[in-house]
Amino acid sequence: MSLRNSLVEVIAVKSLEFSSIVEVGDTVHTNARSNALAVQRNKELFFTDEGNFQSFDTFSKPVLIPGLPRIIPSTVKYNECSDIKVGKIHIIGISSSAVIQVGAANHIETEARVLHIRQISNNNNSKEGR
């Protein structure tokens, strides 16, 4: 990995959440992971055993990563300027294991697993259900 200087004039990020990364400069290995379990009910009810990530297939199944092609063509790079120059970066939101990288990166691995459960009972007295 060829190292270069990363020069950024301005980075404006409004929101950075859930294992997300803003990296200025070179990195060898970045690993961002986020698990989220959201339960929505129209009645306040909580079971003491819920919230265990391992009890849901969404969080326990292995992630299938496609294989690389067998023949990877060689690439020769020549950077006329040894600096990476960025003027302004304006980001509204970064969430769920996202990576913003300015610079060289050898390996970036991210994973976000989100499971939304909605348990809404039918209410015959509701005006919205008619």
C-alpha positions in Angstrom: 0.0 0.0 0.0 1.5 3.3 -1.1 1.3 5.9 1.6 0.1 9.4 0.7 -0.6 12.6 2.6 -4.4 13.3 3.0 -5.2 17.0 3.2 -8.8 17.9 3.9 -9.8 21.5 4.2 -13.3 21.0 5.8 -15.3 18.0 6.8 -18.9 18.7 8.1 -20.8 15.7 9.4 -24.2 16.3 11.0 -24.7 12.8 12.3 -22.4 9.8 12.8 -24.0 6.7 14.3 -23.9 3.0 14.9 -20.3 1.9 14.3 -19.7 4.3 11.4 -16.2 5.7 10.8 -14.8 8.9 9.3 -11.1 8.3 8.6 -8.7 10.9 7.2 -5.3 9.4 6.4 -4.1 5.9 5.6 -5.4 2.8 7.3 -4.4 -0.8 7.1 -7.5 -2.5 8.4 -11.0 -1.1 9.2 -13.7 -3.3 10.7 -17.1 -1.7 11.4 -20.0 -3.8 12.7 -23.4 -2.9 13.9 -26.4 -5.1 15.1 -29.8 -3.6 15.8 -33.0 -5.1 17.0 -36.1 -2.9 17.0 -39.4 -4.1 18.4 -42.5 -1.9 17.9 -45.7 -2.7 19.7 -48.9 -0.7 20.2 -49.1 -1.9 23.8 -46.4 -1.5 26.4 -45.3 -5.1 26.9 -41.8 -6.4 27.5 -40.6 -10.0 27.8 -37.5 -10.6 29.8 -36.0 -13.0 27.3 -36.3 -10.8 24.2 -33.4 -8.9 22.9 -31.0 -11.8 22.6 -29.3 -11.4 19.2 -28.3 -15.1 19.1 -32.0 -16.2 19.1 -32.6 -14.6 15.6 -31.2 -16.1 12.4 -30.6 -12.6 11.1 -27.7 -12.2 13.5 -26.4 -15.7 13.6 -26.2 -16.7 9.9 -22.8 -16.3 8.3 -22.4 -13.5 5.7 -21.8 -14.8 2.3 -18.9 -12.9 0.7 -18.5 -13.4 -3.0 -15.2 -14.8 -4.1 -12.6 -12.8 -6.0 -11.9 -13.6 -9.6 -9.2 -16.2 -10.1 -7.1 -14.0 -12.2 -6.5 -10.5 -10.9 -4.9 -8.2 -13.4 -1.8 -6.4 -12.1 -2.0 -2.7 -12.0 0.8 -0.2 -12.0 0.0 3.2 -10.5 2.0 6.4 -10.7 0.7 9.2 -8.5 2.0 12.4 -10.0 1.2 14.2 -6.7 2.0 12.5 -3.5 -1.0 14.3 -1.8 -4.7 13.6 -1.8 -6.3 17.0 -1.6 -10.0 17.5 -0.8 -11.7 20.9 -0.5 -15.0 20.4 1.4 -17.0 17.4 2.3 -20.5 17.9 3.6 -22.4 14.9 4.9 -25.9 14.9 6.4 -25.7 11.4 7.9 -23.6 8.3 8.2 -25.1 5.3 9.8 -24.9 1.5 10.3 -21.3 0.6 9.7 -20.6 3.0 6.9 -17.1 4.2 6.3 -15.9 7.6 4.8 -12.3 7.2 3.9 -10.0 9.9 2.6 -6.6 8.2 2.1 -5.2 4.8 1.3 -7.0 1.8 2.6 -5.7 -1.7 2.5 -8.7 -3.6 3.8 -12.2 -2.3 4.8 -14.8 -4.7 6.1 -18.3 -3.5 7.2 -21.5 -5.3 8.3 -24.8 -4.0 9.5 -27.6 -6.4 10.5 -31.0 -4.8 11.4 -34.1 -6.7 12.4 -37.4 -4.8 12.8 -40.2 -6.6 14.5 -43.7 -5.0 14.5 -46.3 -6.5 16.7 -49.4 -4.5 16.0 -52.7 -6.0 17.2 -56.0 -5.3 15.3 -58.2 -3.0 17.2 -61.8 -3.1 16.0 -62.6 0.1 17.9 -60.0 2.1 16.0 -61.2 4.7 13.5 -58.1 4.3 11.4 -58.9 0.6 10.7 -62.2 1.4 9.0 
